[in-house]
Amino acid sequence: MIKVKNPNQLNIFDPWHWLTPKRRQMLDAGWPGIFREQILPFIPVHKVGRHFSDSLGRPTKELYSILGALILQQAFDLTDEETLQQYAFNIQWHYSLSLNIYEESDTAKYISLKTLWNNRNIVAQNNLENDIFSAGTEKLAQIFNVSIDKQRIDSVHIKSNMRRLGRIGIFSESIHKFLVNLKRSNRSLFDTLEKKVIHKYLSENALGCFSRVKPSELRKTLTEVGKDLFNLIQEFKQCPEVAAMYSYKLLERVLKEQCNLVDDKENPVELKKPKEIVSDSLQNPSDPDATYSGHKGQGYQVQVMETFCEKEKSLNLITHVNVEPAHNSDANALIPAIESAEKRNLKPKELTADSLYGSDDNCERAKAHDVELIAPTMGSVQKGQLSLADFKFSLKGEVVACPQGHPPVIVRRKKRVSIGFASHHCRNCSELSKCPVKKGKKYYYLRFTDKEMRIAKRRIYEHSDQFKDRYRWRAGVEAMMSEYDRRTGVKHLRVRGLKAVRFSAVLKALGINLFRAAAFRALKMRPEEGLCAA
């Protein structure tokens, strides 16, 4: 049964009148006041309420306060036990969550671990954390008149609560997980297995032995565990009950990603070379959603976009957060970020990013959304060679002269542009070996596509003082990433799985917006009222 008390309901009397003016002022000016006024009332409780009955069952805990507690837990990076303590005894939490301080029953300011888990599971499984983040961020942007015209985007690598495993560890842990589940679900089939296999992977010190393998025996051990994994798959392949088990499907996934099957009865499994293993392969059976980045390692990455203003004393807010597997390229994250911000009326006019986001395709697609992408071009010109960017252009963007100042003789436009230069100029030019022109029947031709022309113009613009002045603001996103981790612990989470990781990362970003808004309001009020920063 749903229990909801709207925080906007008027009270007959102020339940916090017993506080001294100074203490009340500190609560109002700090994060509790911001959360109570601008975030708590706008949490989309109705989307969570759909998962409860209107008339059946025991009453739920008050949903506004429970969902608010989930936000604060992530913002302050608390364990479940610490969250229960704060909910029960912390006056800042009571004030921010609008808890009834006069109600002394056991249910007034107490929640159980199961209640916390159930509500968190509802939010995470239904991807409702994005709705909570959007509602809070939009309100803060509106109240504080945040300028969204200029924004910047970057990604940060994060890790779930899983151990880093090598190839032997992936094989042995997967087999161990399968055997444990098989023993629990179907003991009769488990008893048919060879005692040797059970002892190797289920004995008290079984998995510890695999961590002490000598470097000289790695290949041999890896071949043995690969063969054991293959034999288990073959043994239960015709058993529908076992083949449907999730842990069995993990065995099949490991075999497919790590091995090749060969026509050899004695050793039907051939290990793939490390370079042949795809980056989205299984990294740990305990977190099958985690993948591998050659640059940053195992885990996930978070795409984060925030506003920025060149003026001092301005409020910057995170406007977009998206968690994705670690192997995903940043180049594919730009347009979804723009579209996400556009849906929430937070779309920028200028978006600053590093070169990984700055492909020509992204620039054109961003332009279609009326967004100017400010990012360096990928790649570089071979040292000592001339490129299209070294030619001279008119104000209209047309090539008017070669690097030596000679004008073109002929211009042709088909699928690509062909510009012909006089043969006697090019033939006698000292820079001919470095120049991109190619000899033709009558002229020396410079040929390029529209895409190559756009990239050349961007490279020319990158050397201007205007671009350098605009692009220097991108560096500020690194400070935001540092704050994101330092204040909320986002780089090392307590959870596993994409849904749980996404839940934590998104609500932690809302926590950063809360802290920034509180600090900004305190900064604006300090000269007048002498308040301390939140």
C-alpha positions as a printed NumPy array, in Angstrom:
array([[  0.   ,   0.   ,   0.   ],
       [  1.423,   3.346,  -1.055],
       [  2.195,   5.978,   1.57 ],
       [  3.059,   9.428,   0.261],
       [  3.202,  12.762,   2.062],
       [  3.786,  15.685,  -0.274],
       [  6.594,  17.875,   1.137],
       [  4.815,  20.948,  -0.251],
       [  1.843,  20.471,   2.063],
       [  1.4  ,  23.428,   4.418],
       [  1.87 ,  22.733,   8.121],
       [ -0.385,  24.348,  10.688],
       [  2.731,  25.201,  12.633],
       [  6.433,  25.195,  11.94 ],
       [  7.86 ,  21.898,  13.296],
       [ 11.325,  23.45 ,  13.455],
       [ 10.485,  26.507,  15.565],
       [ 12.481,  25.126,  18.481],
       [ 15.76 ,  25.693,  16.608],
       [ 17.691,  28.833,  17.381],
       [ 17.774,  31.385,  14.521],
       [ 21.45 ,  30.681,  13.812],
       [ 20.98 ,  26.919,  13.585],
       [ 17.873,  27.291,  11.431],
       [ 19.745,  29.722,   9.205],
       [ 22.574,  27.238,   8.73 ],
       [ 20.117,  24.514,   7.695],
       [ 18.312,  26.795,   5.247],
       [ 21.525,  28.1  ,   3.667],
       [ 23.293,  24.727,   3.442],
       [ 22.554,  21.6  ,   1.444],
       [ 19.614,  20.533,   3.712],
       [ 17.664,  23.654,   2.771],
       [ 18.413,  23.279,  -0.951],
       [ 17.419,  19.613,  -0.893],
       [ 14.237,  20.249,   1.108],
       [ 13.071,  23.109,  -1.12 ],
       [ 14.293,  22.281,  -4.642],
       [ 14.876,  18.53 ,  -4.916],
       [ 12.674,  16.575,  -2.498],
       [  9.289,  17.951,  -3.698],
       [ 10.141,  17.217,  -7.342],
       [ 11.255,  13.598,  -7.023],
       [  9.039,  11.611,  -9.479],
       [  7.465,   9.501,  -6.731],
       [  4.549,   8.515,  -8.977],
       [  6.905,   6.472, -11.182],
       [  8.044,   4.448,  -8.169],
       [  4.502,   4.22 ,  -6.803],
       [  3.42 ,   2.226,  -9.865],
       [  5.249,  -0.752,  -8.401],
       [  3.119,  -0.794,  -5.234],
       [ -0.572,  -1.548,  -4.755],
       [ -2.965,   1.269,  -3.851],
       [ -4.95 ,  -0.915,  -1.467],
       [ -3.159,  -4.203,  -0.75 ],
       [ -0.324,  -5.007,   1.607],
       [  1.238,  -3.127,   4.475],
       [  1.808,   0.615,   4.013],
       [  5.141,   1.517,   2.469],
       [  7.532,   3.883,   4.157],
       [  6.881,   7.455,   3.073],
       [  8.195,   7.404,  -0.505],
       [  9.527,  10.976,  -0.721],
       [ 11.745,  10.439,   2.321],
       [ 12.913,   6.983,   1.199],
       [ 13.882,   8.141,  -2.294],
       [ 15.509,  11.227,  -0.804],
       [ 17.541,   8.967,   1.477],
       [ 18.737,   6.981,  -1.564],
       [ 20.002,  10.227,  -3.137],
       [ 21.781,  11.334,   0.052],
       [ 23.338,   7.893,   0.507],
       [ 25.045,   8.164,  -2.866],
       [ 25.928,  11.84 ,  -2.417],
       [ 27.754,  11.124,   0.85 ],
       [ 29.063,   7.694,  -0.259],
       [ 27.577,   5.829,   2.712],
       [ 27.118,   2.13 ,   3.365],
       [ 23.613,   0.821,   3.988],
       [ 24.221,   0.657,   7.749],
       [ 25.552,   4.212,   7.816],
       [ 22.504,   5.379,   5.859],
       [ 20.171,   3.893,   8.479],
       [ 22.109,   5.706,  11.214],
       [ 21.923,   9.051,   9.427],
       [ 18.208,   8.585,   8.718],
       [ 17.523,   7.841,  12.371],
       [ 19.662,  10.422,  14.166],
       [ 21.038,  13.143,  11.854],
       [ 19.077,  16.405,  12.185],
       [ 20.313,  17.592,   8.774],
       [ 18.753,  14.509,   7.2  ],
       [ 15.543,  15.003,   9.179],
       [ 15.282,  18.577,   7.973],
       [ 16.154,  17.839,   4.337],
       [ 13.75 ,  14.864,   4.163],
       [ 10.918,  16.688,   6.02 ],
       [ 10.662,  13.953,   8.65 ],
       [  8.192,  14.548,  11.476],
       [ 10.401,  15.302,  14.455],
       [  7.49 ,  15.121,  16.911],
       [  6.517,  11.576,  16.005],
       [  8.417,   9.306,  18.366],
       [  7.144,   5.926,  17.16 ],
       [  9.664,   3.366,  15.921],
       [  8.551,   3.875,  12.329],
       [  8.937,   7.679,  12.27 ],
       [ 12.652,   7.985,  11.633],
       [ 13.665,   4.382,  11.082],
       [ 14.009,   2.244,   7.971],
       [ 15.132,  -1.344,   7.716],
       [ 17.803,  -2.672,   5.416],
       [ 15.191,  -4.611,   3.469],
       [ 13.163,  -1.453,   2.848],
       [ 16.27 ,   0.315,   1.604],
       [ 17.194,  -2.611,  -0.654],
       [ 13.687,  -3.003,  -2.099],
       [ 13.284,   0.666,  -3.022],
       [ 16.781,   0.855,  -4.459],
       [ 16.108,  -2.249,  -6.535],
       [ 12.888,  -0.749,  -7.931],
       [ 14.704,   2.429,  -8.987],
       [ 17.742,   0.638, -10.44 ],
       [ 15.866,  -2.1  , -12.307],
       [ 13.534,   0.409, -13.972],
       [ 16.209,   3.016, -14.765],
       [ 14.352,   5.642, -12.707],
       [ 17.548,   7.289, -11.453],
       [ 17.682,   9.291, -14.692],
       [ 14.212,  10.706, -13.994],
       [ 15.264,  11.646, -10.458],
       [ 18.445,  13.294, -11.729],
       [ 16.595,  15.191, -14.454],
       [ 13.897,  16.502, -12.103],
       [ 16.419,  17.778,  -9.554],
       [ 18.849,  19.247, -12.065],
       [ 16.176,  21.042, -14.087],
       [ 14.811,  22.654, -10.931],
       [ 18.241,  23.797,  -9.74 ],
       [ 19.02 ,  25.238, -13.184],
       [ 15.742,  27.135, -13.146],
       [ 15.991,  28.488,  -9.594],
       [ 19.595,  29.661,  -9.905],
       [ 19.285,  30.93 , -13.503],
       [ 22.13 ,  28.71 , -14.669],
       [ 23.497,  29.578, -18.108],
       [ 23.421,  26.461, -20.268],
       [ 24.801,  28.035, -23.449],
       [ 28.346,  26.775, -22.874],
       [ 29.044,  23.234, -21.746],
       [ 31.882,  20.712, -21.802],
       [ 31.936,  16.917, -21.905],
       [ 34.4  ,  14.194, -20.961],
       [ 34.447,  10.626, -19.662],
       [ 35.873,   9.059, -16.51 ],
       [ 36.754,   5.414, -15.889],
       [ 35.111,   3.81 , -12.849],
       [ 35.338,   0.394, -11.223],
       [ 32.667,  -1.765,  -9.67 ],
       [ 33.206,  -3.922,  -6.605],
       [ 34.972,  -6.741,  -8.421],
       [ 38.44 ,  -8.25 ,  -8.281],
       [ 40.781,  -7.909, -11.239],
       [ 41.256, -11.348, -12.774],
       [ 43.714, -12.717, -15.304],
       [ 42.772, -15.345, -17.886],
       [ 43.268, -18.262, -15.478],
       [ 41.148, -16.482, -12.894],
       [ 38.314, -15.927, -15.389],
       [ 38.265, -19.64 , -16.279],
       [ 38.528, -20.956, -12.717],
       [ 36.05 , -18.485, -11.207],
       [ 33.501, -19.261, -13.916],
       [ 33.838, -23.005, -13.321],
       [ 33.625, -22.503,  -9.547],
       [ 30.474, -20.402,  -9.898],
       [ 28.838, -23.024, -12.118],
       [ 29.669, -25.91 ,  -9.789],
       [ 28.327, -24.073,  -6.75 ],
       [ 25.05 , -23.315,  -8.518],
       [ 24.761, -26.855,  -9.877],
       [ 25.278, -28.302,  -6.396],
       [ 22.509, -26.105,  -5.009],
       [ 19.972, -26.593,  -7.79 ],
       [ 20.541, -30.206,  -8.886],
       [ 22.522, -32.324,  -6.454],
       [ 21.95 , -35.573,  -8.362],
       [ 23.632, -34.245, -11.492],
       [ 26.381, -32.675,  -9.429],
       [ 27.208, -36.076,  -7.896],
       [ 27.857, -37.5  , -11.367],
       [ 30.902, -35.252, -11.821],
       [ 34.447, -36.555, -11.383],
       [ 35.802, -36.074,  -7.876],
       [ 38.98 , -34.673,  -9.401],
       [ 37.117, -31.735, -10.948],
       [ 35.152, -31.053,  -7.759],
       [ 38.307, -31.084,  -5.659],
       [ 40.153, -28.822,  -8.091],
       [ 37.505, -26.088,  -8.142],
       [ 35.431, -26.513,  -4.953],
       [ 37.878, -27.496,  -2.221],
       [ 38.648, -25.018,   0.54 ],
       [ 41.87 , -23.722,  -1.048],
       [ 40.994, -24.478,  -4.675],
       [ 40.863, -20.977,  -6.144],
       [ 43.844, -19.835,  -4.078],
       [ 46.028, -22.394,  -5.854],
       [ 45.375, -20.759,  -9.214],
       [ 46.707, -17.444,  -7.913],
       [ 50.062, -19.051,  -7.107],
       [ 50.83 , -20.507, -10.527],
       [ 54.451, -20.057, -11.611],
       [ 55.026, -17.952, -14.741],
       [ 56.646, -20.938, -16.449],
       [ 53.487, -23.013, -15.908],
       [ 50.911, -20.407, -16.934],
       [ 50.37 , -21.788, -20.418],
       [ 50.01 , -25.354, -19.189],
       [ 47.582, -24.41 , -16.405],
       [ 45.513, -22.226, -18.736],
       [ 45.237, -25.127, -21.2  ],
       [ 44.083, -27.464, -18.405],
       [ 41.356, -25.158, -17.071],
       [ 40.225, -24.439, -20.632],
       [ 39.856, -28.169, -21.248],
       [ 37.942, -28.608, -17.965],
       [ 35.572, -25.828, -18.946],
       [ 34.993, -27.394, -22.367],
       [ 34.3  , -30.813, -20.83 ],
       [ 31.707, -29.345, -18.438],
       [ 29.924, -27.636, -21.318],
       [ 29.873, -30.876, -23.354],
       [ 28.723, -32.975, -20.399],
       [ 25.595, -30.897, -19.725],
       [ 24.935, -29.631, -23.235],
       [ 22.024, -32.032, -23.734],
       [ 20.481, -31.289, -20.317],
       [ 17.95 , -28.419, -20.795],
       [ 17.648, -27.809, -17.062],
       [ 21.37 , -27.147, -16.681],
       [ 21.837, -25.451, -20.056],
       [ 19.3  , -22.816, -19.   ],
       [ 21.324, -21.864, -15.906],
       [ 22.921, -18.432, -16.014],
       [ 26.274, -19.756, -14.757],
       [ 26.289, -22.359, -17.57 ],
       [ 25.769, -19.609, -20.149],
       [ 28.789, -17.832, -18.629],
       [ 30.854, -20.952, -19.307],
       [ 29.753, -20.86 , -22.94 ],
       [ 30.592, -17.173, -23.15 ],
       [ 34.104, -17.7  , -21.76 ],
       [ 34.742, -20.57 , -24.168],
       [ 33.598, -18.524, -27.154],
       [ 35.612, -15.432, -26.178],
       [ 38.817, -17.103, -24.984],
       [ 39.181, -20.246, -27.104],
       [ 38.973, -21.727, -30.584],
       [ 37.666, -25.265, -31.126],
       [ 39.901, -27.579, -33.168],
       [ 39.593, -31.124, -34.506],
       [ 41.73 , -32.797, -31.877],
       [ 40.182, -35.439, -29.61 ],
       [ 42.89 , -35.161, -26.971],
       [ 42.881, -31.365, -26.814],
       [ 39.854, -29.884, -28.629],
       [ 40.442, -26.411, -27.198],
       [ 42.995, -23.954, -28.548],
       [ 43.604, -20.765, -26.578],
       [ 43.264, -17.51 , -28.444],
       [ 46.147, -15.072, -28.473],
       [ 45.598, -12.091, -26.134],
       [ 45.265,  -9.713, -29.109],
       [ 42.454, -11.853, -30.531],
       [ 40.263, -11.498, -27.431],
       [ 37.599,  -8.822, -27.871],
       [ 37.459,  -5.914, -25.428],
       [ 33.862,  -6.642, -24.395],
       [ 34.783, -10.133, -23.182],
       [ 33.948, -11.326, -19.662],
       [ 36.255,  -9.772, -17.064],
       [ 34.812, -11.363, -13.926],
       [ 31.839, -13.749, -13.486],
       [ 30.644, -11.635, -10.56 ],
       [ 30.162,  -8.632, -12.885],
       [ 29.416,  -9.83 , -16.431],
       [ 28.601,  -6.277, -17.621],
       [ 32.111,  -4.94 , -17.009],
       [ 34.395,  -4.744, -20.054],
       [ 37.982,  -3.813, -20.852],
       [ 39.576,  -0.592, -22.038],
       [ 43.103,  -0.889, -23.388],
       [ 43.826,   2.574, -22.034],
       [ 42.242,   2.381, -18.566],
       [ 41.607,  -1.283, -17.755],
       [ 38.561,  -3.206, -16.529],
       [ 35.291,  -1.6  , -15.461],
       [ 32.923,   1.039, -16.829],
       [ 33.088,   4.621, -17.988],
       [ 30.803,   7.56 , -17.281],
       [ 30.08 ,  10.296, -19.797],
       [ 29.578,  13.579, -17.941],
       [ 28.551,  16.955, -19.356],
       [ 28.491,  20.162, -17.302],
       [ 27.806,  23.835, -17.793],
       [ 30.512,  26.452, -17.386],
       [ 30.629,  30.224, -17.438],
       [ 33.607,  32.468, -18.051],
       [ 32.406,  34.864, -15.376],
       [ 33.415,  34.428, -11.748],
       [ 30.95 ,  33.358,  -9.043],
       [ 28.696,  31.38 , -11.355],
       [ 26.963,  28.062, -10.662],
       [ 28.023,  25.148, -12.863],
       [ 25.767,  22.088, -12.971],
       [ 26.156,  18.59 , -14.386],
       [ 23.508,  18.297, -17.093],
       [ 24.105,  14.798, -18.45 ],
       [ 25.364,  11.511, -16.988],
       [ 25.511,   8.195, -18.801],
       [ 27.206,   4.974, -17.715],
       [ 28.465,   2.624, -20.42 ],
       [ 30.891,  -0.316, -20.743],
       [ 34.568,   0.618, -20.619],
       [ 35.288,  -0.473, -24.2  ],
       [ 32.861,   2.045, -25.751],
       [ 34.4  ,   4.885, -27.737],
       [ 33.92 ,   8.5  , -26.665],
       [ 33.204,   9.357, -30.294],
       [ 29.822,   7.6  , -30.044],
       [ 28.77 ,   9.389, -26.85 ],
       [ 28.536,  12.989, -28.072],
       [ 25.238,  12.984, -29.982],
       [ 23.318,  10.948, -27.34 ],
       [ 24.504,  13.49 , -24.747],
       [ 23.23 ,  16.402, -26.84 ],
       [ 19.908,  14.66 , -27.471],
       [ 19.512,  13.843, -23.788],
       [ 20.149,  17.45 , -22.756],
       [ 17.785,  18.661, -25.484],
       [ 14.912,  16.567, -24.102],
       [ 15.369,  18.244, -20.704],
       [ 15.685,  21.77 , -22.139],
       [ 19.357,  21.887, -21.126],
       [ 20.918,  21.796, -24.61 ],
       [ 24.053,  23.948, -25.044],
       [ 24.871,  26.302, -27.897],
       [ 28.597,  25.552, -27.61 ],
       [ 30.   ,  22.198, -26.501],
       [ 33.708,  21.846, -25.751],
       [ 35.359,  18.426, -25.881],
       [ 38.696,  16.752, -26.555],
       [ 39.748,  15.332, -29.919],
       [ 38.107,  11.915, -29.389],
       [ 34.711,  13.596, -29.649],
       [ 35.777,  15.904, -32.489],
       [ 35.237,  13.783, -35.585],
       [ 33.87 ,  15.469, -38.684],
       [ 30.718,  13.343, -38.44 ],
       [ 30.124,  14.523, -34.868],
       [ 30.653,  18.144, -35.863],
       [ 28.076,  17.868, -38.652],
       [ 25.54 ,  16.023, -36.528],
       [ 25.986,  18.485, -33.663],
       [ 25.44 ,  21.326, -36.12 ],
       [ 22.128,  19.709, -37.094],
       [ 21.107,  20.131, -33.449],
       [ 22.217,  23.798, -33.53 ],
       [ 25.219,  23.016, -31.347],
       [ 28.734,  24.209, -32.177],
       [ 31.323,  21.6  , -31.28 ],
       [ 34.665,  23.042, -30.194],
       [ 37.219,  20.245, -30.357],
       [ 40.603,  19.6  , -32.024],
       [ 40.703,  17.399, -35.113],
       [ 41.955,  13.836, -34.831],
       [ 45.272,  12.817, -36.37 ],
       [ 48.14 ,  14.941, -37.563],
       [ 49.996,  15.736, -40.759],
       [ 53.193,  13.774, -41.409],
       [ 56.176,  15.778, -40.253],
       [ 57.814,  17.77 , -43.044],
       [ 54.821,  17.345, -45.381],
       [ 52.345,  19.944, -46.624],
       [ 48.6  ,  19.429, -46.386],
       [ 45.403,  21.047, -47.618],
       [ 45.492,  23.298, -44.554],
       [ 48.726,  24.9  , -45.865],
       [ 46.976,  26.295, -48.959],
       [ 45.526,  29.799, -48.923],
       [ 41.763,  30.27 , -48.682],
       [ 39.41 ,  33.133, -49.428],
       [ 36.838,  34.433, -46.949],
       [ 34.303,  32.161, -48.661],
       [ 36.502,  29.14 , -47.954],
       [ 37.742,  28.547, -51.484],
       [ 41.361,  27.704, -52.381],
       [ 42.899,  30.822, -53.965],
       [ 46.616,  29.959, -53.937],
       [ 49.112,  27.219, -53.206],
       [ 51.617,  27.506, -50.313],
       [ 54.002,  29.341, -52.706],
       [ 51.323,  31.88 , -53.632],
       [ 50.476,  30.629, -57.152],
       [ 46.743,  30.819, -58.055],
       [ 44.881,  27.806, -59.528],
       [ 44.284,  27.602, -63.285],
       [ 41.186,  25.397, -63.287],
       [ 38.571,  24.242, -60.741],
       [ 36.298,  21.217, -61.263],
       [ 33.563,  19.98 , -58.917],
       [ 32.106,  16.46 , -59.11 ],
       [ 32.121,  13.939, -56.278],
       [ 35.244,  15.704, -55.145],
       [ 36.931,  18.99 , -55.974],
       [ 39.88 ,  19.022, -58.407],
       [ 41.994,  22.175, -58.555],
       [ 44.64 ,  22.421, -61.274],
       [ 47.842,  24.448, -60.954],
       [ 50.129,  25.462, -63.841],
       [ 52.653,  22.736, -64.657],
       [ 55.625,  25.08 , -65.042],
       [ 55.071,  26.456, -61.512],
       [ 54.749,  23.062, -59.846],
       [ 57.469,  21.336, -61.861],
       [ 60.064,  23.883, -60.806],
       [ 58.805,  24.224, -57.183],
       [ 61.326,  23.314, -54.462],
       [ 58.458,  22.041, -52.241],
       [ 56.995,  19.643, -54.827],
       [ 58.103,  16.512, -52.966],
       [ 56.243,  17.69 , -49.857],
       [ 53.12 ,  18.995, -51.613],
       [ 49.883,  16.919, -51.9  ],
       [ 49.365,  17.875, -55.587],
       [ 49.559,  15.066, -58.169],
       [ 50.784,  15.353, -61.763],
       [ 48.084,  15.168, -64.461],
       [ 48.045,  15.387, -68.264],
       [ 47.873,  19.18 , -68.391],
       [ 48.162,  20.377, -64.792],
       [ 49.218,  19.398, -61.341],
       [ 46.   ,  18.619, -59.419],
       [ 44.978,  19.055, -55.811],
       [ 41.995,  16.77 , -55.134],
       [ 39.907,  16.682, -51.962],
       [ 36.4  ,  15.902, -50.706],
       [ 34.082,  18.234, -48.819],
       [ 34.967,  16.376, -45.624],
       [ 38.687,  16.934, -46.17 ],
       [ 38.007,  20.625, -46.821],
       [ 36.06 ,  20.951, -43.532],
       [ 38.882,  19.269, -41.619],
       [ 41.47 ,  21.546, -43.249],
       [ 39.501,  24.639, -42.259],
       [ 39.25 ,  23.353, -38.695],
       [ 43.009,  22.793, -38.546],
       [ 43.618,  26.325, -39.732],
       [ 41.195,  27.659, -37.11 ],
       [ 42.905,  25.632, -34.358],
       [ 46.04 ,  27.762, -34.735],
       [ 44.135,  30.991, -34.125],
       [ 44.12 ,  32.819, -30.791],
       [ 40.316,  32.75 , -30.794],
       [ 40.193,  28.945, -30.801],
       [ 42.847,  28.694, -28.096],
       [ 40.942,  31.131, -25.894],
       [ 37.683,  29.203, -26.344],
       [ 39.192,  25.74 , -25.99 ],
       [ 41.154,  26.476, -22.816],
       [ 37.926,  26.214, -20.821],
       [ 37.75 ,  22.489, -21.545],
       [ 40.429,  21.867, -18.926],
       [ 37.918,  22.757, -16.221],
       [ 36.135,  19.444, -16.773],
       [ 39.102,  17.686, -15.115],
       [ 38.398,  19.6  , -11.902],
       [ 34.793,  18.465, -12.068],
       [ 35.879,  14.834, -12.477],
       [ 38.148,  15.194,  -9.462],
       [ 35.31 ,  16.652,  -7.389],
       [ 32.968,  13.917,  -8.614],
       [ 35.303,  11.247,  -7.249],
       [ 36.622,  13.086,  -4.192],
       [ 33.2  ,  13.935,  -2.769],
       [ 31.201,  10.868,  -3.801],
       [ 33.744,   8.066,  -4.366],
       [ 32.409,   7.318,  -7.841],
       [ 35.621,   5.718,  -9.137],
       [ 35.401,   2.808,  -6.679],
       [ 31.813,   1.694,  -6.145],
       [ 30.368,  -0.816,  -3.693],
       [ 28.109,  -2.442,  -6.276],
       [ 28.382,  -4.664,  -9.352],
       [ 26.426,  -4.842, -12.594],
       [ 25.525,  -2.129, -15.095],
       [ 22.167,  -1.246, -13.538],
       [ 23.553,  -0.876, -10.024],
       [ 26.603,   1.05 , -11.263],
       [ 24.399,   3.377, -13.294],
       [ 22.123,   3.974, -10.297],
       [ 25.066,   4.988,  -8.106],
       [ 26.871,   7.146, -10.682],
       [ 23.771,   9.12 , -11.718],
       [ 22.604,   9.891,  -8.181],
       [ 26.142,  10.825,  -7.159],
       [ 26.111,  13.401,  -9.976],
       [ 22.882,  14.833,  -8.548],
       [ 24.671,  15.016,  -5.204],
       [ 27.43 ,  17.106,  -6.8  ],
       [ 24.791,  19.487,  -8.18 ],
       [ 23.275,  19.731,  -4.693],
       [ 26.601,  20.581,  -3.044],
       [ 27.468,  23.117,  -5.733],
       [ 24.098,  24.836,  -5.436],
       [ 24.422,  25.041,  -1.652],
       [ 27.948,  26.45 ,  -1.862],
       [ 26.845,  28.969,  -4.487],
       [ 23.913,  30.198,  -2.403],
       [ 26.092,  30.484,   0.676],
       [ 28.652,  32.435,  -1.354],
       [ 25.984,  34.869,  -2.548],
       [ 24.618,  35.332,   0.964],
       [ 27.942,  35.586,   2.795],
       [ 28.592,  39.334,   2.285],
       [ 25.114,  40.154,   3.546],
       [ 24.574,  37.636,   6.317],
       [ 28.005,  36.221,   7.109],
       [ 27.121,  32.621,   6.399],
       [ 29.708,  29.906,   5.978],
       [ 29.949,  27.887,   2.768],
       [ 28.074,  24.608,   2.744]])
